[in-house]
């Protein structure tokens, strides 16, 4: 797969996805980036969080908001349009 959206980039906005609600897609902007972590800020909001970056099965970066099984996540392929 030759997808250019494999890493989180500063200034880009991404959709957070929820397993239990496919219609809920809040937007988050990448505000800070290190090789191992990424910081997001909610669009039109003050909520920020920093999480460690992991890779999915297609070698794209993914961040889980929490550690429980149904936790929302942000995948680098979910670039906001």
N, CA, C and O of each residue as an XYZ file, in Angstrom:
324
protein
N       0.852     -1.184      0.000
C       0.000      0.000      0.000
C       0.890      1.237      0.000
O       1.815      1.330      0.807
N       0.627      2.178     -0.882
C       1.446      3.364     -1.016
C       0.636      4.598     -0.634
O       0.369      5.456     -1.476
N       0.251      4.684      0.622
C      -0.598      5.766      1.122
C       0.277      6.854      1.737
O       1.090      6.551      2.610
N       0.140      8.120      1.309
C       0.969      9.188      1.871
C       0.603      9.546      3.317
O       1.407     10.172      4.008
N      -0.579      9.168      3.784
C      -1.016      9.500      5.149
C      -0.598      8.413      6.129
O      -1.444      7.728      6.703
N       0.712      8.257      6.319
C       1.193      7.218      7.222
C       1.705      7.780      8.540
O       1.905      7.022      9.490
N       1.923      9.091      8.623
C       2.412      9.704      9.860
C       1.576     10.935     10.202
O       0.981     11.561      9.324
N       1.542     11.268     11.487
C       0.881     12.493     11.931
C       1.811     13.672     11.662
O       3.008     13.602     11.943
N       1.257     14.757     11.117
C       2.051     15.938     10.794
C       1.488     17.154     11.523
O       0.272     17.326     11.605
N       2.369     17.989     12.048
C       1.970     19.191     12.783
C       1.122     20.087     11.885
O       1.471     20.335     10.731
N       0.008     20.567     12.427
C      -0.885     21.466     11.705
C      -2.031     20.765     10.989
O      -3.014     21.414     10.632
N      -1.931     19.463     10.771
C      -3.010     18.720     10.120
C      -4.081     18.355     11.136
O      -3.787     18.159     12.315
N      -5.324     18.265     10.677
C      -6.408     17.849     11.562
C      -6.863     16.445     11.186
O      -6.908     16.080     10.012
N      -7.199     15.667     12.216
C      -7.569     14.265     12.059
C      -8.875     13.995     12.792
O      -9.195     14.653     13.782
N      -9.624     13.017     12.293
C     -10.885     12.623     12.925
C     -10.632     11.555     13.977
O      -9.929     10.576     13.724
N     -11.207     11.747     15.158
C     -11.187     10.698     16.172
C     -12.355      9.773     15.871
O     -13.450     10.244     15.565
N     -12.141      8.477     15.951
C     -13.185      7.501     15.656
C     -13.567      6.730     16.911
O     -12.736      6.477     17.783
N     -14.838      6.365     16.983
C     -15.387      5.617     18.106
C     -15.955      4.303     17.599
O     -16.666      4.291     16.593
N     -15.664      3.208     18.261
C     -16.185      1.905     17.862
C     -17.701      1.859     18.036
O     -18.399      1.280     17.204
N     -18.213      2.457     19.100
C     -19.640      2.389     19.409
C     -20.513      3.391     18.680
O     -21.736      3.249     18.699
N     -19.935      4.410     18.030
C     -20.719      5.438     17.347
C     -19.971      5.891     16.097
O     -19.095      6.753     16.174
N     -20.308      5.320     14.964
C     -19.601      5.613     13.713
C     -19.865      7.032     13.201
O     -19.100      7.538     12.380
N     -20.930      7.680     13.671
C     -21.248      9.029     13.207
C     -20.529     10.120     13.994
O     -20.476     11.262     13.538
N     -19.982      9.806     15.145
C     -19.280     10.770     15.982
C     -17.823     10.829     15.547
O     -17.089      9.851     15.691
N     -17.398     11.987     15.012
C     -16.042     12.144     14.488
C     -15.482     13.522     14.848
O     -15.347     14.375     13.971
N     -15.154     13.754     16.128
C     -14.589     15.050     16.495
C     -13.210     15.250     15.862
O     -12.470     14.290     15.650
N     -12.877     16.502     15.565
C     -11.616     16.832     14.913
C     -10.566     17.265     15.930
O     -10.862     17.984     16.885
N      -9.338     16.813     15.708
C      -8.203     17.182     16.540
C      -7.048     17.603     15.641
O      -6.811     16.997     14.596
N      -6.321     18.659     16.060
C      -5.177     19.177     15.322
C      -3.901     18.744     16.038
O      -3.825     18.780     17.266
N      -2.900     18.336     15.261
C      -1.598     17.995     15.828
C      -0.863     19.296     16.143
O      -0.614     20.102     15.247
N      -0.512     19.502     17.430
C       0.166     20.725     17.836
C       1.642     20.518     18.156
O       2.427     21.466     18.125
N       2.019     19.276     18.463
C       3.411     18.981     18.793
C       3.704     17.545     18.392
O       2.838     16.673     18.464
N       4.938     17.318     17.969
C       5.298     15.987     17.497
C       6.729     15.657     17.915
O       7.631     16.478     17.753
N       6.932     14.464     18.449
C       8.267     13.921     18.699
C       8.318     12.577     17.978
O       7.284     12.116     17.494
N       9.473     11.937     17.889
C       9.514     10.634     17.208
C       8.624      9.565     17.855
O       8.170      8.648     17.171
N       8.370      9.674     19.169
C       7.602      8.639     19.866
C       6.221      9.071     20.337
O       5.421      8.223     20.731
N       5.917     10.366     20.308
C       4.616     10.821     20.809
C       4.066     11.952     19.948
O       4.769     12.553     19.135
N       2.773     12.217     20.163
C       2.092     13.282     19.421
C       1.099     13.959     20.368
O       0.473     13.300     21.197
N       0.961     15.291     20.235
C       0.028     16.064     21.052
C      -1.080     16.594     20.152
O      -0.824     17.196     19.109
N      -2.316     16.358     20.580
C      -3.496     16.800     19.838
C      -4.244     17.856     20.629
O      -4.247     17.830     21.860
N      -4.889     18.798     19.918
C      -5.797     19.766     20.528
C      -7.110     19.693     19.765
O      -7.127     19.676     18.534
N      -8.211     19.650     20.513
C      -9.533     19.577     19.887
C      -9.823     20.863     19.135
O      -9.569     21.954     19.645
N     -10.356     20.742     17.923
C     -10.739     21.906     17.128
C     -11.892     22.604     17.838
O     -12.836     21.944     18.272
N     -11.831     23.908     17.961
C     -12.845     24.718     18.649
C     -13.016     24.298     20.105
O     -14.127     24.332     20.634
N     -11.949     23.910     20.739
C     -12.014     23.497     22.133
C     -10.654     23.635     22.798
O      -9.658     23.935     22.140
N     -10.621     23.417     24.099
C      -9.381     23.562     24.852
C      -8.761     22.228     25.236
O      -7.657     22.195     25.780
N      -9.456     21.123     24.962
C      -8.952     19.816     25.342
C      -7.693     19.464     24.553
O      -7.681     19.528     23.323
N      -6.634     19.091     25.274
C      -5.410     18.602     24.641
C      -4.992     17.303     25.316
O      -5.286     17.075     26.489
N      -4.309     16.464     24.566
C      -3.753     15.248     25.148
C      -2.530     14.816     24.350
O      -2.434     15.058     23.147
N      -1.612     14.182     25.036
C      -0.396     13.661     24.431
C      -0.371     12.158     24.623
O      -0.581     11.667     25.733
N      -0.119     11.436     23.566
C      -0.089      9.971     23.624
C       1.087      9.436     22.824
O       1.607     10.088     21.918
N       1.479      8.247     23.187
C       2.536      7.536     22.473
C       1.983      6.995     21.153
O       0.855      6.505     21.100
N       2.778      7.087     20.099
C       2.377      6.641     18.766
C       2.683      5.156     18.607
O       3.748      4.683     19.003
N       1.740      4.436     18.028
C       1.925      3.017     17.682
C       1.619      2.855     16.205
O       1.049      3.754     15.585
N       1.991      1.722     15.639
C       1.721      1.441     14.228
C       0.636      0.393     14.105
O       0.597     -0.559     14.885
N      -0.262      0.563     13.114
C      -1.284     -0.454     12.857
C      -0.731     -1.504     11.893
O       0.453     -1.473     11.558
N      -1.563     -2.413     11.454
C      -1.110     -3.510     10.589
C      -0.659     -3.045      9.207
O       0.037     -3.782      8.509
N      -1.042     -1.833      8.802
C      -0.623     -1.272      7.514
C       0.510     -0.266      7.668
O       0.771      0.512      6.751
N       1.190     -0.270      8.822
C       2.316      0.618      9.135
C       1.926      2.093      9.142
O       2.749      2.958      8.839
N       0.674      2.380      9.487
C       0.231      3.762      9.677
C       0.211      4.046     11.169
O      -0.032      3.150     11.977
N       0.467      5.294     11.529
C       0.475      5.658     12.939
C      -0.938      5.726     13.495
O      -1.869      6.153     12.812
N      -1.084      5.298     14.743
C      -2.377      5.314     15.416
C      -2.160      5.653     16.888
O      -1.160      5.259     17.488
N      -3.112      6.391     17.461
C      -3.080      6.776     18.872
C      -4.420      6.401     19.479
O      -5.470      6.748     18.939
N      -4.387      5.699     20.593
C      -5.614      5.370     21.329
C      -5.759      6.381     22.467
O      -4.792      6.687     23.164
N      -6.971      6.893     22.644
C      -7.233      7.917     23.664
C      -7.103      7.363     25.079
O      -6.732      8.089     26.001
N      -7.406      6.088     25.251
C      -7.327      5.442     26.567
C      -6.912      3.986     26.358
O      -6.613      3.577     25.236
N      -6.896      3.209     27.434
C      -6.402      1.835     27.326
C      -7.495      0.775     27.299
O      -7.180     -0.403     27.136
N      -8.766      1.140     27.453
C      -9.821      0.131     27.437
C     -10.158     -0.278     26.001
O      -9.867      0.461     25.060
N     -10.765     -1.440     25.835
C     -10.947     -2.044     24.515
C     -11.793     -1.212     23.556
O     -11.555     -1.254     22.349
N     -12.764     -0.464     24.052
C     -13.640      0.325     23.184
C     -13.208      1.799     23.118
O     -13.997      2.657     22.723
N     -11.978      2.087     23.497
C     -11.486      3.467     23.533
C     -11.453      4.068     22.129
O     -11.150      3.369     21.162
N     -11.765      5.367     22.013
C     -11.654      6.032     20.714
C     -10.186      6.113     20.291
O      -9.275      6.028     21.114
N      -9.993      6.279     18.996
C      -8.629      6.315     18.461
C      -8.530      7.316     17.320
O      -9.534      7.710     16.727
N      -7.319      7.712     17.030
C      -7.033      8.568     15.864
C      -5.992      7.831     15.034
O      -4.928      7.468     15.535
N      -6.306      7.616     13.772
C      -5.397      6.957     12.840
C      -4.921      7.996     11.849
O      -5.697      8.864     11.451
N      -3.666      7.931     11.441
C      -3.134      8.928     10.500
C      -3.837      8.903      9.141
O      -3.743      9.871      8.387
N      -4.538      7.815      8.817
C      -5.286      7.760      7.554
C      -6.573      8.576      7.626
O      -7.169      8.860      6.587
N      -7.022      8.965      8.833
C      -8.273      9.705      9.010
C      -8.037     11.213      8.960
O      -8.547     11.953      9.802
N      -7.281     11.658      7.995
C      -7.010     13.078      7.793
C      -8.317     13.782      7.447
O      -9.058     13.327      6.576
N      -8.600     14.889      8.127
C      -9.835     15.625      7.894
C      -9.787     16.313      6.534
O      -8.733     16.780      6.103
N     -10.921     16.373      5.872
C     -10.993     16.987      4.537
C     -11.479     18.402      4.599
O     -11.596     19.060      3.566
